[in-house]
Amino acid sequence: MEPLPEPAAPTVLVVDDEPHVLKTVEAALRAFGYAVEAFARPQDAVAAVAAGGPGRYDLALVDLMMRPMNGLEVLDHLRERAPETPVVIVTAHGTVETAVEAVKRGAFHYLAKPFELDELRLLAERAVEHGRLRREVVRLRAELASDRSGTAIVTRDPAFRETLDLAERVAESPLPVLIQGESGTGKELVAALVHARSGRAKGPLVKVNCAALPESLLESELFGHTKGAFTGAMKDRQGRFETAHGGTLFLDEIGEIPTSVQAKLLRVLQEKTFERVGESQPRKVDVRVITATNRNLEAAMREGTFREDLYYRLNGVRLRLPPLRERPDDVPLLVTHFAARAAERYGDAVPEVGAEAMRALRAYAWPGNVRELENVVERAVLLARGGAVEVRHLPEELREVPEEAEGSLTLEDVERRHIARVLAQSDGYEEAARVLGIDPATLWRKRKRYDLS
């Protein structure tokens, strides 16, 4: 088997009319593994962007003070011609306020001269990753918009993608599907995906939350009842099986149904017939059943609360959905996606998510999975209206990494968090530097490096 080709190096556009700065930055970026296109004349850079199209550059480093075009004018051209390319404005100390204004106008960040090469490397890595995520979100949003069934799922996790591929492959078969996963992992979305890719897509998809109905109502809800079958049965009523005829019935939280109903459900699956509550006339039904649970059904069988024969009847194909804590690389992608969706809902511009906020979001365990993440991001966008999402916009439980999670952090992460804590608890730079055992200039550079406020 031939080896897969190596991915292309990210391409960086560098624009600076000072030749020695241009050569230094170009050499450093090439040493970091980037492909570089360097321009001393800003008008040449603008022409290259126009000729190359929106996807040519993964990052643009643009000096602020240039002639005959300044960095803000180049920024405007990039925002128009290549809106997905992150732009870092390079500025001298005296023009930092202008650089901050550039960030408000759409630049990803700014880099103040003189800067350390490590600072350049870290900022380039962050910006390139940010741009890649934005492009991925644009692609996924287009996929979501074009998918009329509304079943597209935002993920790049290999294990989850493998599960989704399996779901699409078995969709055309008549096999029952059992979806296992924690609450909030997307079981209902996967059930909709299986239905949409099946030959029953034109038929109904009927959903029942078995945990939300008491035993006295569940049987009637599933199979229907006749008039007078019980107190309150004022007329004949179809059940969900009849409603789903020709389509798919999705039974969520199947592990919660009582054993009395399990026996009748098994009969429907085996004989394709059922009886309404209060009548003895069998009715035929053509339904594909998909079930989901967050319980361990094997343990329930051992405890005698779930029928073994029903389990094997439902478990034609089992799809396990990984919790969000097992796919941390999906967190930035989902955050960007949900932030864009929330901003659209509130009529705001899509906000940037600060580096520290994104680190906090990635470090959290997400017991409520994707559903919890969506709620947290929407809340943060609402609180940050008109500005970037920062740590202060997140719920309290996300603002500090639990001690048990510290062991999974890099040395840089530990240093950044320690500096952030000391800054928050100190009256000024002098005191913070004294506590940290470094001089104020070093503290200033580290604050810039870690994007600490």
Phi and psi in degrees as a GROMACS rama.xvg file:
@    title "Ramachandran Plot"
@    xaxis  label "Phi"
@    yaxis  label "Psi"
@TYPE xy
-73.1183  142.041  GLU-2
-67.5101  149.612  PRO-3
-67.3505  145.328  LEU-4
-65.7727  146.189  PRO-5
-67.0886  139.529  GLU-6
-64.5007  145.495  PRO-7
-65.9495  144.402  ALA-8
-68.0799  142.569  ALA-9
-59.0644  142.765  PRO-10
-102.146  128.095  THR-11
-113.205  130.302  VAL-12
-92.6525  124.358  LEU-13
-118.578  127.086  VAL-14
-128.253  114.527  VAL-15
-157.769  128.794  ASP-16
-86.6468  5.53411  ASP-17
-97.878  109.888  GLU-18
-56.876  -40.2204  PRO-19
-69.6181  -36.5721  HIS-20
-66.0788  -42.7094  VAL-21
-59.3011  -45.8851  LEU-22
-67.2884  -39.3444  LYS-23
-64.07  -47.7755  THR-24
-64.9466  -41.5221  VAL-25
-61.6944  -45.3436  GLU-26
-64.104  -41.3355  ALA-27
-63.7335  -45.7043  ALA-28
-64.4885  -40.0058  LEU-29
-63.5709  -38.3983  ARG-30
-65.234  -29.1127  ALA-31
-79.3979  -6.6682  PHE-32
102.328  11.0487  GLY-33
-94.8088  150.68  TYR-34
-84.5462  139.814  ALA-35
-129.433  136.805  VAL-36
-120.235  114.27  GLU-37
-109.58  137.898  ALA-38
-133.95  129.585  PHE-39
-87.7664  -20.7547  ALA-40
-107.76  116.107  ARG-41
-58.8332  -33.363  PRO-42
-65.3823  -31.82  GLN-43
-68.6049  -38.3387  ASP-44
-63.6832  -43.4633  ALA-45
-60.934  -41.2208  VAL-46
-64.3832  -38.1876  ALA-47
-65.4676  -39.4202  ALA-48
-64.3202  -44.0152  VAL-49
-63.2321  -37.9416  ALA-50
-77.5442  -31.3773  ALA-51
-84.4681  -18.6505  GLY-52
87.3609  170.639  GLY-53
-67.8939  -22.2659  PRO-54
-100.832  12.3557  GLY-55
-73.8335  -37.9534  ARG-56
-113.42  137.354  TYR-57
-89.7723  -15.6409  ASP-58
-163.41  145.274  LEU-59
-125.282  126.303  ALA-60
-107.107  113.594  LEU-61
-124.017  123.788  VAL-62
-70.1511  145.643  ASP-63
-79.1094  -47.5935  LEU-64
-96.6976  95.0211  MET-65
-137.057  164.744  MET-66
-133.636  149.91  ARG-67
-81.6196  -4.17791  PRO-68
-116.522  136.742  MET-69
-89.4326  174.59  ASN-70
-62.389  -31.9352  GLY-71
-67.0974  -36.3176  LEU-72
-68.0613  -40.6916  GLU-73
-63.6234  -40.7634  VAL-74
-57.0224  -45.2819  LEU-75
-60.548  -41.0269  ASP-76
-64.5338  -41.772  HIS-77
-65.2636  -41.818  LEU-78
-62.12  -32.672  ARG-79
-80.5751  -44.5727  GLU-80
-90.9509  -30.2075  ARG-81
-140.078  67.7801  ALA-82
-63.4258  -19.9153  PRO-83
-88.4623  -3.55727  GLU-84
-85.3678  118.309  THR-85
-66.9446  138.134  PRO-86
-116.351  125.496  VAL-87
-106.951  122.369  VAL-88
-88.1116  126.294  ILE-89
-99.3536  126.826  VAL-90
-141.421  153.431  THR-91
-79.7456  162.191  ALA-92
-56.2665  -35.9593  HIS-93
-71.4257  -10.776  GLY-94
-119.208  23.5606  THR-95
-61.4983  -37.5051  VAL-96
-60.253  -40.1591  GLU-97
-65.4191  -37.7966  THR-98
-64.471  -38.5415  ALA-99
-62.0429  -39.5851  VAL-100
-62.3234  -37.1063  GLU-101
-62.3178  -38.9116  ALA-102
-61.6962  -40.1848  VAL-103
-65.4132  -26.3643  LYS-104
-88.5948  2.51031  ARG-105
125.042  -4.06569  GLY-106
-68.4861  149.839  ALA-107
-70.4808  -43.7472  PHE-108
-167.207  -178.013  HIS-109
-130.943  157.083  TYR-110
-129.066  117.584  LEU-111
-88.8347  132.215  ALA-112
-80.5834  147.045  LYS-113
-77.6001  148.255  PRO-114
-124.97  156.656  PHE-115
-85.2469  151.556  GLU-116
-64.8864  -32.5316  LEU-117
-63.6664  -36.5812  ASP-118
-63.8237  -42.5714  GLU-119
-62.3192  -44.3226  LEU-120
-61.7208  -47.1725  ARG-121
-64.2973  -42.5428  LEU-122
-66.619  -39.4736  LEU-123
-62.8862  -42.6979  ALA-124
-60.642  -45.615  GLU-125
-63.0736  -43.6583  ARG-126
-67.4705  -42.599  ALA-127
-63.7406  -43.0746  VAL-128
-63.1904  -41.0627  GLU-129
-60.2984  -46.514  HIS-130
-63.3862  -40.0861  GLY-131
-62.9531  -41.2108  ARG-132
-64.0855  -41.2455  LEU-133
-62.1883  -42.3383  ARG-134
-65.0861  -39.4595  ARG-135
-64.0138  -40.64  GLU-136
-65.8018  -41.3341  VAL-137
-59.2491  -44.0227  VAL-138
-62.877  -44.9771  ARG-139
-67.2779  -36.0612  LEU-140
-65.9416  -38.1605  ARG-141
-64.5505  -39.803  ALA-142
-64.645  -41.7579  GLU-143
-63.8134  -40.5805  LEU-144
-68.4401  -36.4744  ALA-145
-81.3316  -17.8131  SER-146
-87.0877  94.1427  ASP-147
-64.5809  -21.5245  ARG-148
-75.1106  -13.6791  SER-149
68.5987  29.4399  GLY-150
-107.182  0.645102  THR-151
-63.878  138.505  ALA-152
-120.335  132.801  ILE-153
-83.1496  107.459  VAL-154
-164.475  151.406  THR-155
-128.811  11.1123  ARG-156
-70.909  124.784  ASP-157
-57.0155  -42.7533  PRO-158
-65.8175  -41.6694  ALA-159
-68.0306  -40.1765  PHE-160
-61.9659  -38.721  ARG-161
-62.5225  -40.7893  GLU-162
-63.4043  -42.2511  THR-163
-66.312  -37.3101  LEU-164
-61.8874  -42.6077  ASP-165
-62.713  -40.8112  LEU-166
-59.6084  -41.0466  ALA-167
-70.0882  -35.7458  GLU-168
-67.7297  -37.9058  ARG-169
-87.0841  -6.21068  VAL-170
-58.6693  -38.798  ALA-171
-75.4074  -15.6343  GLU-172
-81.4859  162.92  SER-173
-84.627  1.77342  PRO-174
-62.7543  139.612  LEU-175
-67.9005  150.059  PRO-176
-121.624  131.074  VAL-177
-110.987  120.031  LEU-178
-105.263  122.649  ILE-179
-114.161  135.596  GLN-180
174.487  158.345  GLY-181
-67.3842  163.06  GLU-182
-59.3633  132.202  SER-183
90.0595  5.55237  GLY-184
-87.7321  -7.99307  THR-185
105.633  26.8787  GLY-186
-61.4114  -40.4063  LYS-187
-65.9976  -37.606  GLU-188
-64.0285  -40.5983  LEU-189
-67.9845  -38.4957  VAL-190
-60.5414  -42.047  ALA-191
-64.9933  -35.6355  ALA-192
-63.3059  -46.4049  LEU-193
-60.4624  -44.6805  VAL-194
-62.4539  -45.3016  HIS-195
-65.9467  -28.8341  ALA-196
-93.2005  1.14174  ARG-197
-95.0037  171.724  SER-198
-71.7317  -5.05883  GLY-199
-97.8284  10.2512  ARG-200
-58.043  -29.8913  ALA-201
-80.2639  -12.8405  LYS-202
-86.1413  176.443  GLY-203
-73.9779  150.254  PRO-204
-112.047  109.422  LEU-205
-106.742  129.735  VAL-206
-114.024  136.38  LYS-207
-132.345  125.975  VAL-208
-92.824  101.929  ASN-209
-65.3689  -26.7769  CYS-210
-76.1086  -17.3122  ALA-211
-87.8998  -5.89074  ALA-212
-116.415  133.051  LEU-213
-68.8669  158.862  PRO-214
-55.8967  -35.6704  GLU-215
-66.0917  -23.6605  SER-216
-105.739  -21.3071  LEU-217
-62.2928  -44.8118  LEU-218
-61.2172  -44.6244  GLU-219
-64.9344  -37.1456  SER-220
-65.0124  -39.7751  GLU-221
-77.7989  -44.0352  LEU-222
-108.709  -10.1181  PHE-223
84.5559  177.035  GLY-224
-152.066  165.044  HIS-225
-101.022  161.877  THR-226
-58.9934  129.848  LYS-227
82.4969  4.80159  GLY-228
-64.0688  -28.9597  ALA-229
-159.313  168.559  PHE-230
-58.8389  125.835  THR-231
97.958  -8.85387  GLY-232
-83.9648  86.173  ALA-233
-82.7715  -16.1909  MET-234
-158.018  166.754  LYS-235
-62.8838  145.508  ASP-236
-143.09  131.505  ARG-237
-69.6524  145.564  GLN-238
-93.3245  179.74  GLY-239
-68.9644  -28.9635  ARG-240
-62.8775  -45.0908  PHE-241
-64.7254  -39.9147  GLU-242
-62.9717  -32.7713  THR-243
-89.0283  4.94547  ALA-244
-53.1907  127.933  HIS-245
85.8843  -2.82937  GLY-246
-131.076  -137.356  GLY-247
-128.242  138.685  THR-248
-110.902  121.355  LEU-249
-104.949  114.624  PHE-250
-103.485  101.296  LEU-251
-84.0878  147.976  ASP-252
54.3694  51.8246  GLU-253
-63.377  -24.4177  ILE-254
-68.3732  -9.4686  GLY-255
-93.7241  -5.38611  GLU-256
-76.4801  141.803  ILE-257
-70.0314  158.918  PRO-258
-62.5432  -31.5294  THR-259
-62.8102  -36.5881  SER-260
-81.0392  -28.2224  VAL-261
-58.3595  -40.4709  GLN-262
-63.009  -42.408  ALA-263
-70.9936  -33.9186  LYS-264
-65.9485  -40.0426  LEU-265
-60.4295  -39.1517  LEU-266
-63.6561  -41.5378  ARG-267
-62.0334  -42.8348  VAL-268
-66.8055  -35.4102  LEU-269
-81.1789  -44.6048  GLN-270
-106.854  -8.83176  GLU-271
60.1981  26.443  LYS-272
-133.219  158.635  THR-273
-154.491  171.062  PHE-274
-127.742  138.221  GLU-275
-67.4344  153.408  ARG-276
-63.6989  125.684  VAL-277
96.7424  2.87842  GLY-278
-137.753  163.251  GLU-279
-115.768  6.95894  SER-280
-85.338  116.935  GLN-281
-66.9495  143.579  PRO-282
-123.913  134.493  ARG-283
-86.5445  148.458  LYS-284
-146.964  142.81  VAL-285
-115.268  98.1776  ASP-286
-138.756  138.553  VAL-287
-95.8026  125.86  ARG-288
-102.484  127.387  VAL-289
-118.087  131.374  ILE-290
-121.113  159.115  THR-291
-143.835  151.668  ALA-292
-157.458  150.786  THR-293
-106.516  7.3396  ASN-294
-96.614  161.291  ARG-295
-87.4067  100.592  ASN-296
-71.036  -28.7035  LEU-297
-62.6422  -41.653  GLU-298
-66.2562  -38.4641  ALA-299
-63.0455  -35.694  ALA-300
-66.0445  -41.8126  MET-301
-63.6349  -32.4993  ARG-302
-81.0869  -9.12983  GLU-303
82.0946  14.6968  GLY-304
-98.9909  -5.59529  THR-305
-138.869  130.944  PHE-306
-68.2584  133.791  ARG-307
-66.9182  -41.9543  GLU-308
-65.7524  -34.3218  ASP-309
-69.1697  -39.949  LEU-310
-57.87  -48.3008  TYR-311
-70.8567  -25.0767  TYR-312
-72.7173  -37.7725  ARG-313
-77.3548  -29.2235  LEU-314
-88.4394  52.491  ASN-315
-65.889  -48.3558  GLY-316
-135.821  129.65  VAL-317
-106.625  130.09  ARG-318
-115.942  119.088  LEU-319
-100.594  124.699  ARG-320
-98.057  122.083  LEU-321
-71.3251  142.087  PRO-322
-67.9274  161.838  PRO-323
-63.1782  -32.0111  LEU-324
-65.5212  -18.5082  ARG-325
-90.4186  -5.03626  GLU-326
-133.505  64.0122  ARG-327
-62.3115  -25.1436  PRO-328
-68.4815  -15.7085  ASP-329
-78.3589  -18.9741  ASP-330
-60.5807  -51.7574  VAL-331
-60.2058  -37.6619  PRO-332
-63.9607  -46.3113  LEU-333
-67.786  -38.6303  LEU-334
-59.9516  -47.803  VAL-335
-62.7919  -41.1669  THR-336
-64.3493  -48.1078  HIS-337
-69.208  -34.1633  PHE-338
-63.7863  -42.3425  ALA-339
-64.8038  -39.5795  ALA-340
-68.738  -40.4209  ARG-341
-66.4274  -41.3536  ALA-342
-62.1106  -39.5135  ALA-343
-63.9348  -38.8339  GLU-344
-65.5169  -38.764  ARG-345
-91.4863  -0.242265  TYR-346
73.373  25.525  GLY-347
-104.277  164.953  ASP-348
-69.1877  150.219  ALA-349
-65.3239  121.738  VAL-350
-81.0314  152.225  PRO-351
-76.1809  153.195  GLU-352
-110.905  117.194  VAL-353
-57.3113  151.462  GLY-354
-59.1641  -42.6988  ALA-355
-66.795  -38.8314  GLU-356
-64.2826  -42.0657  ALA-357
-65.0791  -38.0015  MET-358
-63.6781  -40.2598  ARG-359
-64.4546  -39.5967  ALA-360
-65.9788  -38.3549  LEU-361
-70.783  -33.2728  ARG-362
-78.4049  -20.2175  ALA-363
-72.0019  149.084  TYR-364
-81.3395  -18.6356  ALA-365
53.2274  66  TRP-366
-62.0738  -26.8929  PRO-367
-93.0384  4.61474  GLY-368
60.0632  -147.086  ASN-369
-63.0802  -34.8362  VAL-370
-62.2584  -42.2918  ARG-371
-65.3695  -42.498  GLU-372
-60.2594  -43.8074  LEU-373
-60.0646  -43.506  GLU-374
-64.5882  -40.9392  ASN-375
-64.6542  -43.6164  VAL-376
-67.0001  -42.0187  VAL-377
-62.7225  -40.8975  GLU-378
-62.4511  -43.3678  ARG-379
-64.8279  -41.5588  ALA-380
-63.2222  -39.4966  VAL-381
-64.5563  -42.4394  LEU-382
-71.7872  -27.596  LEU-383
-98.4957  17.5599  ALA-384
-50.6141  124.993  ARG-385
91.713  -1.39744  GLY-386
-150.504  -178.686  GLY-387
-73.903  151.748  ALA-388
-78.2353  120.043  VAL-389
-116.536  173.171  GLU-390
-57.7263  -36.3436  VAL-391
-64.1952  -16.541  ARG-392
-87.8727  -4.52089  HIS-393
-93.7633  156.516  LEU-394
-60.2242  155.762  PRO-395
-56.4706  -37.7382  GLU-396
-68.3515  -14.4695  GLU-397
-95.4652  -11.0654  LEU-398
-77.8188  -20.9697  ARG-399
-125.457  133.596  GLU-400
-73.8659  129.607  VAL-401
-57.4995  151.081  PRO-402
-58.122  -35.6647  GLU-403
-69.0472  -18.3567  GLU-404
-86.0869  -14.0536  ALA-405
-60.6325  -32.5422  GLU-406
-64.2727  -20.6358  GLY-407
-91.4342  -0.383291  SER-408
-86.4587  153.102  LEU-409
-75.5464  167.528  THR-410
-61.7995  -36.9831  LEU-411
-62.5077  -42.5323  GLU-412
-61.5633  -43.5983  ASP-413
-63.1396  -44.0534  VAL-414
-62.8374  -44.2971  GLU-415
-60.7898  -44.967  ARG-416
-67.9113  -37.5365  ARG-417
-65.4262  -43.7234  HIS-418
-62.375  -41.6325  ILE-419
-61.5481  -40.9732  ALA-420
-65.6344  -44.2509  ARG-421
-64.6957  -41.8682  VAL-422
-60.5431  -40.8128  LEU-423
-68.2061  -27.5197  ALA-424
-97.6643  -4.24412  GLN-425
-103.607  157.937  SER-426
-81.1227  -18.3141  ASP-427
-173.59  -178.98  GLY-428
-62.8503  -39.903  TYR-429
-61.4081  -46.8118  GLU-430
-66.1217  -42.8116  GLU-431
-62.3597  -42.4816  ALA-432
-63.3885  -39.2472  ALA-433
-64.6941  -42.1775  ARG-434
-64.0603  -39.4787  VAL-435
-78.9618  -17.7417  LEU-436
78.4465  28.794  GLY-437
-131.415  164.434  ILE-438
-81.7483  158.093  ASP-439
-57.8442  -34.8245  PRO-440
-64.4496  -41.6525  ALA-441
-64.5521  -40.8389  THR-442
-61.1996  -41.4901  LEU-443
-60.8564  -43.8041  TRP-444
-65.8248  -39.6298  ARG-445
-68.3686  -36.4041  LYS-446
-61.3182  -43.0869  ARG-447
-64.155  -43.9441  LYS-448
-60.9708  -41.8645  ARG-449
-94.0413  5.45778  TYR-450
56.3352  47.844  ASP-451
-96.2792  138.102  LEU-452
